[in-house]
Amino acid sequence: MALTNPQSTGVEAENKAKGLVIDNDKGGRQLSGDEKAAVLLLALGPDFGRPIWDELDEIEIRQLSRAMVRLGPITQSMLDDLLGEFVMSVSSSGSMSGNSDTTERLLLSFLPKDRVEQIMEEIRGPAGRNIWEKLSNVQEDILASYLKNEYPQTIAVVLTKISTEHASRVLAVLPEELALDVVQRMLSIDPVQKEILEKIEATLRTEFMSTLSHTQRRDSHEQMADIFNAFDRQTEARFITALEDLSRDSAERIKALMFTFDDLTRLESAAIQTLLQNFDKRELALALKGASEGAREFFFANMSARAANMMRDDMDAMGAVRLKDVDEAQSRLVNTAKDFSARGDIVINKGKADEEMVL
C-alpha cells in the first residue's frame, strides 16, 4: 500500500497529492461505518481502490463520497487502529485528510466527469437533500434572477415546491407584472405530471444548481450551522445566546439550518423505526439518558412495550453518565439519520407541516 512507511520525498509527495499527510498526533475520534470505509478507500487510492469502487452502486458511491468530504484529518493512531481491524500486523507512518478536492480527484479516476460533477454539486451545493430543499437555501435575488427568464407556469410550479417563506421573498423581487401572473397561476395550479416535474428538476439541477455551486461560495450561515452542529450542547447554547444578542436574524437563520437531536422527534414513525432497528441499543440508551422527557417518550412510543421497558432498565442501570458521552451518542444518532436520508431510506423534514408539498 502506497502510504505504508514512505521512505522517499517522491513517495511523500505522491501521498500528499492523495490527501495523505504525516501526523504524529496520537489522538483520535470514533469513526462511523461509512467513515471507516472512506478512510480505507482513500488510503488505497485510485489504483488499488478502483476494483472496490467498481462494485459499488451509485447510492453507495454517494454515501462514501459524503463521508470522505466530511472526514477531516485522520491521525496516525486512528489509521493504525482501523487497519488493525482487518489485518493483525500493519504499521504506517502516514495519516490522511478527507476533503472536497481529494474526494473529487479520486472519483474522477474512475467515473465520468459529468457524473462526478453531479455528485460533488449535491455535496457542496446549498443545504438540502433534494433540489427543492436546496432551492430554499438559495438567496432570493439569485433565484428570482434565474426564474424571471422562465415561463410563468414553470415559475409557479417551482414556487409551490419550495418553502412558503422563501417563495414569498422570491415573489417580492420578481418584476411586478410577472409576479402577479405567477400568483394567479399558483392559485389555479393543477397537480403536475411526474414526467414534467422530473424535467423541471433536471433542468434546475444541470442549468442552475451546478453553475451556482461553481460560481458562488458556500453560504456562511450554512457553514456556521455545520460548525454549531459539531458543538457539544453547552458550547452550542453559549454561542447561540451570544449571537442572539449580536444579531438575532443570523442566529435564527443558523438555527433553521441546523439539524439536531431534538429534530429527530419530527421524523415519521416509519423513519424513526428504521433508525431504531439500525442503531446500537446501548448507544441509544446513552443518547436518551440525557434527552428531554418529551424526546424520550417519542422514542419509547415507537418501540414495543417490551423494548421500551428494557430500554428504561438499561438507562437506569447506567447510573450517572458524562454529558460529553451523551452528546457524542446523540451526535452519532443524528449522523446515522443523515446517512439514511442521503441514501433515500428515510425522509427528514425540518419544515412545518403546512409547508410540505404533495403532488
URLINBEL-V664528 format. One line per field, one symbol per residue. ss: DSSP state (H for helix, E for strand, L for the rest). psi: psi as a letter, one per 40 degrees, with the letter a starting at -180 (. if undefined). burial: + if it has 16 or more other ideal C-beta (glycine too) atoms within 10 Angstrom, else -. Layout:
ss = ???
psi = ???
burial = ???
This chain:
ss = LLLLLLLLHHHHHHHHHLLEELLLLLLLLLLLHHHHHHHHHHHHHHHHHHHHHHLLLHHHHHHHHHHHHLLEEELHHHHHHHHHLLLLLLLLLLEEEELHHHHHHHHHLLLLHHHHHHHHHHHHLLLLLLHHHHHLLLLHHHHHHHHLLLLHHHHHHHHHHLLHHHHHHHHHHLLHHHHHHHHHHHHLLLLLLHHHHHHHHHHHHHHHHHHHHHHLLLLHHHHHHHHHHHLLHHHHHHHHHHHHHHLHHHHHHHHHHLLLHHHHHHLLHHHHHHHHHLLLHHHHHHHHHLLLHHHHHHHHHLLLHHHHHHHHHHHHHHLLLLHHHHHHHHHHHHHHHHHHHHHLLLLLLLLLHHHLLLL
psi = hdehgheidddddddddeehihheheiiihiiddddddddddddadddedddddeiiddddddddddddedahhidddddddddddidghiieiiihhaddddddddeeeiidddddddddddeaiiieidddddeehhddddddddeeiiddddddddeeiidddddddddeihddddddddddddehihhidddddddddddddddddddddehihhddddddddddeiiddddddddddddddgdddddddddeihiddedeeiiddddddddeehhdddddddddeiidddddddddeiiddddddddddddddahihddddddddddddddddddddeedihhheiideehih.
burial = --+--+----++--+--++++-+-------+--++++++++++++---+---+-------+++++++++++-++++-+++-++--------+++++++---+++-++---+----++++++++-++++--++++++++++--++-+++-+-+-++++++++++--++--++-++---++-++--++-----+-------++--++--+++-++-----+-++-++--++-+-+--+--++--+-------+-+++++++-+--++++---++-+++--+---+++++++++---++-+++-++----+--+--++----------+++++++++++++++++---+-++++--------
